[in-house]
C-alpha cells in the first residue's frame, strides 16, 4: 500500500513538472487583427497604442521568464461592424495554427463577434468544436452590451453546456470622458472599475449560479471586487425590498470565479483578494505584451518569492490551478 502511494505521488510530481508554468493572461496581436483595427481607425480606442507582437518575441519572453504555456486572448478593442465575424474567425484560426505548430506552448480562448449573439454562438461552436479552442474570451462590454445582459442568455446556455472556461477582460466603458482618460489612462483605474461592474452585473443576474458549469476568470487581481462585493451585499436587501432587483446568493456566485494576478500583485492586493476567494482559484497572469518583458520577469520573480507568505504555493498558482482549470491533467 505504501509503495503504491509513493508511486502515485511520484507520478503526480512528474506530471506537474511536465506541465510547467502557465500564464493565464496574455494577448496575441496578430497582423490581421492589427490591420482590421487600423482600417476602422480603432487602434487608439482604448486610449493607448496597441503594442507590437510576434510569436517569436512572445516565446522568447516565455523562455526567459520560465513560462512553458501561455493562454492567448484577443486584446481590446473589440472588433465591430460587418467585418467583425471575419476578424474574429481569422484571429481564432491563427491561434489554432500557433497551438498546433508549437505543441505545449500555447492555449487560446476564442474571440467572439459580440454584440451579435447569434454570430457569437456560431463562432463559439466553430472554435470549440472544430478548432480545439481551450475556452472563450469575453469583453467586459461589447460596444455597450455588458456581461450579464439578458441578450447573452443563449450564449451563456451554450457555453455552460460545453463547461467552458471564460477569460474576461476589461474594455473601454460604453460611456467615458475622453478628456479624463487622456490624462489618466484607462488601465490605471477604469479597467479595474470596468471589470468590477461587469462581474457584479453577472452576479446581480445570478449568471454563475444559473450556469454552474461556467468557469469564469476575472483579471487583474480581482480588480475592485474585494471592495465592491461587501458594499453590494449591504445594499442588496434595500434594493430587493424596493423591488429593484431579486435576491441572489452572492457567495455562491463568487465561489465559481477564478482570479489572475496580472497587474500590481502587491502583498496588500493579494491579501485583499484572499478575502473573496480561495488559493485554488488564483492563477498567474503576465499581461504580455502590454508591459515590457524585463518588467514582467522582475515582477514574476518578486511574486514567486512572496506567495508563500500568503499561504499560497508557487506550483499551485503558477501551474497546477491553471492545469486543473483547463483539464490539462486529464489530457496527459
Secondary structure, DSSP 4 states (H G I P E B T S, - for coil): -HHHHHHHHHHHHHHHHHH-EEEEEEE---HHHHHHHHHTT-TTTTSSPPPP--HHHHHHHHHHHTEEEEEEE--SSPP-STTHHHHHHHHHHHHHHHHHHSTTTEEEEE---TT-HHHHHHHHHHHHHTS---EEEEESEETTEETT-GGGHHHHHHHHHTT-EEEEE----SS--HHHHHHS-GGGTHHHHHHHHHHHHHHHTTHHHHTTT-EEEEPGGGTTHHHHHHHHHHHHHHHHHTTSS----HHHHHTTEEEE--S---HHHHHHHTTTS-GGGEE----BTSS-HHHHHHHHHHHHHHGGGGT--HHIIIIIHHHHHTTHHHH-
